[in-house]
């Protein structure tokens, strides 16, 4: 490949323009001559193809991102090698990077910054659900497409938590403007490290600048280890206390003080977006798009006229409540906090209050993901929203089961569980355990530590299953074992535990 531009890789991808480069690879816009569409090609630089570690890191990116299918992740289309040079084919995103947008606009509108943070967090959540840590979250690695939507790209230094890393102890990977303290120190990196970096990205979107500057990259990295981020409200006073609290928690130095997972961060960001929209009194661009995806509990904080533009009635009381109660709510929320349905509980039963992030999709015997983005709907106290399994077009799960588990920390002796579903007719078994559920199970190992408490065939639209607990349990699993007749999926609108 003496002349790069104009070269056709493997007789299919014609390189048309160089659009980016790094130490390991160069990215080109290319034409897929088979399907006649624009694609992006990441081609490993020839001079480092002899480096086995770099070669494996490049191949690992293809394997990692190929597992992800998410609207806010730039998807992998193909991968291969041409004359000894490996390449990865991505969807081509026309637009600009988030970094370019910040440079062009300076501080982003507050609602827009929060909306982008939500989209990035959802993308990272999809990766983390597959045990993939990005490890280089920064605005340069977020593309804003022509519709204004954010897409995370460049998993070039990503790795799974299940494999041995290729990085020597003490070596820092990632851009130090956004690096987490543990990564700066060369320590173990997990999903919380990505959330720290996202917190720094949110800070930059709000203030127009990175929090730390130094003489070199090492000096900046050490500031992430030792110094608290500057007060975002001092830099931009119109930022609400609720939003400032999210930035502070996301960028906490100690992991135990940080958001535990993506779901917790997303839940707070969604509530903040509703609060900020209520404060602004208007919504445009990507804010409008993200508002439509919020759970109903957050949407109720948005003024009615912004949720339903066809209506002209303004419910001022909703706005007042959102403004007055939003910051207090975020500051006082605890692990148990979502509350319970207003409907009368079964006789001699007390509903167990669960937080918005206490529901988790569970598919340990399949691809390990079963729509994590909507699973919080089963505890949102709104029967009009629901979580849905994947579609099984054969009409059979072809595995022992799939489902949702509830985290009832620190533990509860649940006597009943109520299930509301708009797709009746499926079979369910209820299990419980006290240790964290394994993400993946080997074939034939089910139930592997789960204790069966009850079951019901042909679940009706609303059912209450009596459980037989012998002790308190932390995790309660609704395990779908058979689909409804002539239906390719199961939907669950609400799950309620009763003690």
C-alpha positions in Angstrom: 0.0 0.0 0.0 2.5 2.6 -1.2 -0.2 5.1 -1.9 -2.8 5.0 0.9 -5.6 7.2 -0.5 -7.4 5.5 -3.3 -6.3 2.1 -2.1 -9.0 -0.6 -1.8 -8.7 -2.9 1.2 -9.4 -6.5 0.3 -11.1 -5.4 -2.8 -14.0 -3.8 -1.0 -13.1 -0.6 1.0 -11.7 2.3 -1.0 -9.9 4.8 1.2 -11.1 8.3 0.2 -9.9 10.8 2.9 -7.9 10.8 6.1 -10.1 12.0 9.0 -8.0 11.3 12.1 -4.8 9.7 13.4 -3.1 8.5 16.6 0.0 6.8 17.7 -1.4 3.3 16.8 -3.7 3.9 13.9 -5.1 6.3 11.3 -8.8 6.7 10.5 -10.1 7.2 7.0 -13.4 7.8 5.4 -13.9 5.0 2.9 -16.5 3.7 0.4 -17.8 0.2 0.9 -17.9 -0.7 -2.8 -20.0 -3.8 -2.1 -22.9 -1.9 -0.3 -22.2 1.5 -1.8 -22.1 3.3 1.6 -19.7 5.5 3.5 -17.8 3.9 6.3 -14.9 4.8 8.6 -11.8 2.6 8.5 -9.3 2.5 11.4 -6.1 1.2 9.9 -3.2 0.1 12.1 0.0 2.0 11.3 2.3 -0.3 9.5 5.4 0.6 11.5 3.9 -0.9 14.7 2.4 -4.1 13.2 5.4 -6.0 14.4 4.7 -5.0 18.1 2.7 -8.0 19.4 1.2 -6.1 22.3 0.0 -3.2 20.1 -1.3 -5.7 17.5 -3.3 -7.6 20.2 -4.6 -4.3 21.6 -5.9 -3.3 18.2 -7.6 -6.7 17.6 -9.1 -6.5 21.1 -10.8 -3.2 20.2 -12.5 -4.9 17.3 -13.6 -7.8 19.6 -14.8 -5.5 22.3 -16.9 -3.1 20.2 -18.2 -5.9 18.1 -20.1 -7.1 21.2 -21.9 -3.8 21.5 -25.1 -2.8 19.8 -26.3 0.5 21.2 -27.6 3.7 19.6 -24.9 5.8 21.4 -21.9 3.6 20.5 -20.2 3.8 17.1 -20.8 0.3 15.8 -18.3 -2.1 14.3 -19.3 -3.3 10.8 -16.3 -5.5 9.8 -12.6 -6.2 10.5 -9.8 -7.8 8.6 -6.2 -7.5 7.4 -4.7 -6.3 4.1 -1.1 -7.0 3.3 -0.4 -7.7 7.0 -2.1 -4.5 8.2 -5.2 -5.0 10.4 -8.2 -2.7 10.1 -11.6 -2.2 11.7 -14.6 -0.9 9.8 -17.0 1.4 11.7 -20.2 3.1 10.8 -19.4 6.5 9.4 -20.8 9.4 11.6 -21.1 12.7 9.8 -20.7 15.5 12.3 -18.2 16.8 14.8 -16.6 15.6 18.0 -17.8 16.8 21.4 -14.4 18.4 21.9 -14.9 20.4 18.6 -18.3 21.5 19.8 -16.9 22.7 23.1 -14.1 24.6 21.3 -16.6 26.1 18.9 -19.3 27.1 21.5 -17.4 27.3 24.7 -19.7 26.4 27.6 -22.6 24.3 26.3 -26.2 25.1 27.3 -26.8 23.4 30.7 -29.6 21.1 29.4 -27.6 20.1 26.4 -24.6 19.2 28.6 -26.7 17.0 30.8 -28.5 15.4 27.8 -25.1 14.5 26.3 -23.9 13.1 29.6 -27.0 10.9 29.8 -26.3 9.5 26.3 -22.7 8.9 27.0 -23.5 7.2 30.4 -26.0 5.0 28.6 -23.4 3.9 26.1 -20.9 3.2 28.9 -23.6 1.3 30.7 -24.0 -1.0 27.7 -20.3 -1.6 27.6 -20.0 -2.1 31.4 -22.8 -4.6 31.3 -20.5 -6.7 29.1 -17.6 -6.1 31.4 -15.9 -3.8 28.9 -14.2 -0.7 30.3 -13.5 2.1 27.8 -10.6 3.6 29.8 -10.3 6.7 27.6 -13.5 8.6 28.0 -13.0 12.1 26.7 -14.9 14.6 24.4 -12.5 13.7 21.6 -14.0 10.2 21.7 -17.6 11.3 21.5 -19.1 12.1 18.1 -22.1 14.3 17.6 -24.0 13.2 14.5 -26.0 15.4 12.1 -29.1 14.8 14.3 -27.3 16.1 17.4 -27.0 12.7 19.1 -23.8 11.6 20.9 -22.0 8.4 20.0 -19.0 7.0 21.9 -16.1 5.8 19.8 -12.5 4.7 20.1 -12.4 1.7 22.4 -8.7 1.4 21.4 -7.5 0.8 25.0 -10.6 -0.8 26.3 -10.4 -4.2 27.8 -12.8 -6.6 29.6 -12.6 -7.1 33.3 -12.4 -10.9 32.7 -9.1 -10.8 30.8 -5.5 -10.1 31.7 -4.5 -6.5 30.8 -1.6 -5.8 28.4 -0.5 -2.8 30.4 2.5 -3.0 32.6 1.9 -2.1 36.2 2.3 1.6 36.8 1.7 2.7 33.2 -1.1 5.1 32.7 -3.4 4.7 29.7 -5.8 7.4 28.6 -5.7 11.2 28.3 -4.7 12.7 31.7 -7.1 15.6 31.4 -9.8 13.1 32.2 -8.0 10.3 33.9 -9.3 8.8 37.1 -7.1 8.8 40.2 -6.8 5.0 40.2 -5.8 5.0 36.6 -3.3 7.8 37.1 -1.7 5.6 39.8 -1.6 2.6 37.5 -4.1 0.7 39.7 -7.0 -1.5 38.9 -9.5 0.2 36.6 -13.2 -0.6 36.4 -16.5 1.0 35.2 -16.3 3.6 38.0 -13.1 4.9 36.4 -15.1 5.6 33.2 -17.7 7.4 35.3 -15.1 9.6 36.8 -13.9 10.6 33.3 -17.4 11.3 32.3 -17.8 13.5 35.3 -14.8 15.5 34.1 -16.3 15.7 30.6 -19.5 17.0 32.1 -17.5 19.6 34.0 -15.8 20.7 30.8 -19.2 20.9 28.9 -20.5 23.1 31.7 -17.5 25.4 32.1 -15.8 25.3 28.7 -12.5 24.1 30.2 -10.9 21.1 31.8 -10.5 21.3 35.6 -6.8 20.9 35.8 -3.8 22.3 33.9 -0.1 21.6 34.5 3.3 21.7 32.9 3.0 18.2 31.6 0.6 15.2 31.5 2.1 13.7 34.7 1.5 17.0 36.6 -2.1 17.0 35.4 -2.6 13.3 36.4 -1.3 14.0 39.9 -3.8 16.8 40.3 -6.6 14.3 39.6 -5.1 12.1 42.4 -4.6 14.9 45.0 -6.8 17.9 44.2 -10.6 18.3 44.4 -12.2 19.6 41.2 -12.8 23.3 41.2 -16.4 24.2 42.2 -18.5 24.1 39.0 -20.9 26.6 40.5 -18.1 29.1 41.1 -17.2 28.7 37.4 -20.8 28.9 36.3 -23.2 30.2 38.9 -26.4 29.2 37.0 -25.6 25.5 37.5 -28.1 24.1 40.0 -27.0 22.6 43.3 -28.5 19.3 42.1 -26.3 19.2 39.0 -23.2 20.3 41.0 -23.9 17.4 43.4 -23.8 15.0 40.4 -20.5 16.4 39.2 -19.0 16.2 42.7 -20.1 12.6 43.3 -19.0 11.4 39.8 -15.5 12.8 40.3 -15.0 11.7 43.9 -11.4 10.6 44.6 -12.4 7.5 46.5 -14.3 4.9 44.5 -16.5 4.2 47.5 -17.7 7.8 47.4 -18.3 7.7 43.7 -21.4 6.4 41.8 -21.4 2.7 42.2 -22.6 2.0 38.7 -24.0 3.6 35.5 -27.6 3.1 36.6 -27.1 5.3 39.7 -25.5 8.1 37.7 -28.0 7.9 34.9 -30.9 8.1 37.3 -29.6 11.3 38.9 -28.7 12.8 35.5 -32.2 12.1 34.3 -33.7 13.8 37.3 -31.4 16.7 36.9 -32.3 17.1 33.2 -36.0 17.3 34.2 -35.1 19.9 36.9 -32.9 22.0 34.6 -35.6 21.9 31.9 -38.2 23.1 34.4 -35.9 25.9 35.4 -35.2 27.0 31.8 -38.8 26.8 30.8 -37.9 25.5 27.4 -36.2 22.6 25.6 -34.6 22.4 22.2 -32.3 20.1 20.2 -31.0 17.0 21.9 -32.6 18.0 25.2 -36.0 17.4 23.6 -34.9 14.1 22.2 -33.5 12.8 25.6 -36.6 14.1 27.5 -38.7 11.7 25.5 -36.6 8.8 26.8 -36.8 9.7 30.5 -38.6 7.3 32.9 -42.0 8.6 33.9 -40.8 9.4 37.4 -38.4 12.0 35.9 -40.8 13.2 33.2 -43.2 14.2 35.8 -40.7 16.9 36.9 -40.9 18.5 33.4 -43.6 21.1 32.8 -46.5 19.6 31.0 -46.3 22.0 28.0 -42.7 20.8 27.3 -43.7 17.2 27.4 -46.8 17.8 25.3 -46.2 20.6 22.9 -49.6 20.3 21.3 -51.2 21.4 24.6 -51.1 25.0 25.8 -52.0 24.5 29.4 -49.1 25.3 31.7 -49.1 23.4 35.0 -47.2 25.9 37.0 -47.5 23.8 40.1 -45.5 21.0 38.6 -42.6 23.4 37.8 -42.7 24.9 41.3 -42.5 21.5 42.9 -39.7 20.4 40.6 -37.7 23.5 41.4 -38.3 23.5 45.2 -38.0 19.7 45.7 -35.4 18.7 43.1 -32.2 19.6 45.0 -33.5 18.3 48.3 -34.6 15.0 46.7 -31.1 14.4 45.3 -29.4 15.4 48.5 -31.4 13.0 50.6 -32.0 10.0 48.3 -30.8 6.7 49.8 -30.6 3.2 48.5 -34.2 2.6 49.4 -36.2 5.5 48.0 -38.4 4.8 45.0 -41.4 3.9 47.3 -44.2 1.6 46.3 -47.4 1.7 44.3 -50.3 3.5 45.7 -52.6 0.5 45.1 -53.7 -1.4 48.2 -51.2 -4.1 49.1 -52.2 -7.7 49.7 -53.8 -8.4 53.1 -51.3 -8.4 56.0 -48.5 -7.3 53.7 -46.2 -4.3 53.7 -44.6 -3.2 50.4 -40.8 -3.0 50.2 -39.5 0.3 49.1 -36.9 0.0 46.3 -34.7 2.6 44.7 -34.8 3.5 41.0 -31.6 1.7 40.3 -32.5 -1.4 42.3 -33.8 -3.4 39.2 -31.3 -5.2 37.0 -31.8 -7.2 33.8 -30.4 -10.8 34.0 -29.3 -13.1 31.2 -26.4 -15.1 32.6 -26.9 -18.0 30.1 -27.2 -15.9 27.0 -25.5 -12.7 25.8 -25.6 -11.2 29.4 -27.7 -8.2 28.3 -31.5 -8.0 28.3 -32.4 -4.3 27.7 -30.7 -2.7 30.8 -31.8 0.7 29.6 -35.5 0.2 30.5 -35.2 -2.2 33.4 -35.8 0.6 36.0 -39.4 0.9 34.6 -40.3 -2.2 36.7 -39.9 -0.2 39.9 -41.0 3.3 38.7 -44.6 3.0 40.1 -45.9 3.8 36.6 -47.8 0.8 35.1 -47.8 2.5 31.7 -44.0 1.9 31.3 -42.4 -1.5 31.0 -39.2 -3.5 30.5 -39.1 -6.0 27.7 -37.0 -9.0 27.0 -35.2 -9.5 23.7 -37.4 -10.8 20.9 -37.1 -14.6 20.6 -38.4 -15.2 17.1 -38.5 -19.0 17.4 -41.1 -18.6 20.2 -38.8 -20.3 22.6 -36.1 -18.9 25.0 -33.8 -21.8 24.1 -32.1 -21.5 27.5 -33.3 -22.1 31.1 -34.5 -18.6 31.5 -34.0 -14.8 31.5 -35.4 -12.1 33.8 -35.0 -9.3 36.2 -33.6 -9.3 39.7 -34.3 -6.7 42.5 -31.7 -5.5 44.9 -33.4 -5.2 48.3 -30.2 -4.3 50.3 -29.6 -4.8 53.1 -32.0 -7.7 53.0 -35.6 -8.4 53.5 -37.8 -11.5 54.2 -40.2 -11.1 51.3 -43.4 -13.0 51.6 -45.0 -12.1 48.3 -44.2 -10.6 45.0 -46.7 -8.8 42.8 -46.2 -8.9 39.0 -47.9 -6.6 36.5 -47.5 -7.5 32.9 -49.1 -6.4 29.6 -48.1 -9.8 28.0 -49.8 -12.4 30.1 -49.4 -16.2 29.6 -45.7 -16.7 30.4 -44.2 -19.0 33.1 -42.1 -17.6 36.0 -40.1 -18.9 38.9 -39.0 -16.7 41.8 -35.5 -17.1 43.2 -33.4 -15.4 45.9 -29.8 -15.1 47.1 -27.5 -13.0 49.3 -24.4 -12.9 47.2 -24.1 -10.7 44.1 -25.6 -12.5 41.1 -22.9 -13.8 38.6 -23.0 -12.1 35.3 -22.3 -15.3 33.4 -23.0 -18.9 34.1 -21.7 -22.0 32.3 -24.2 -24.2 30.5 -25.8 -26.7 32.8 -24.9 -24.8 36.0 -28.2 -23.2 36.6 -29.4 -22.3 39.3 -25.9 -22.0 40.8 -26.6 -20.4 44.2 -30.1 -19.2 43.7 -32.8 -20.5 46.1 -36.2 -21.2 44.6 -39.1 -19.5 46.5 -42.1 -19.9 44.2 -43.4 -20.3 40.7 -46.5 -19.6 38.6 -47.5 -20.9 35.1 -49.4 -18.7 32.7 -48.9 -15.5 34.6 -52.0 -13.2 34.4 -52.0 -9.5 33.8 -51.7 -8.9 37.6 -50.6 -11.7 39.9 -49.4 -12.1 43.5 -47.1 -15.0 44.2 -46.7 -16.3 47.7 -43.1 -17.0 48.5 -41.6 -19.5 51.0 -38.6 -17.7 52.4 -36.6 -19.3 55.2 -34.4 -16.2 55.7 -33.8 -12.7 54.7 -32.5 -12.2 51.1 -30.8 -9.3 49.3 -31.6 -10.3 45.7 -34.9 -11.5 44.4 -35.1 -12.8 40.8 -38.1 -13.0 38.5 -37.0 -15.8 36.2 -39.0 -16.2 33.0 -38.9 -19.8 31.9 -41.4 -19.8 29.0 -42.8 -17.1 26.7 -46.5 -16.4 26.3 -48.2 -18.4 23.5 -47.7 -16.8 20.0 -45.5 -14.0 21.5 -41.8 -13.4 21.0 -41.1 -11.5 24.2 -42.3 -10.7 27.7 -43.0 -7.3 29.1 -43.1 -6.5 32.8 -44.5 -3.1 33.9 -44.2 -3.4 37.7 -42.6 -5.6 40.3 -43.5 -5.1 44.0 -42.1 -7.1 46.9 -44.1 -7.4 50.1 -42.8 -8.4 53.5 
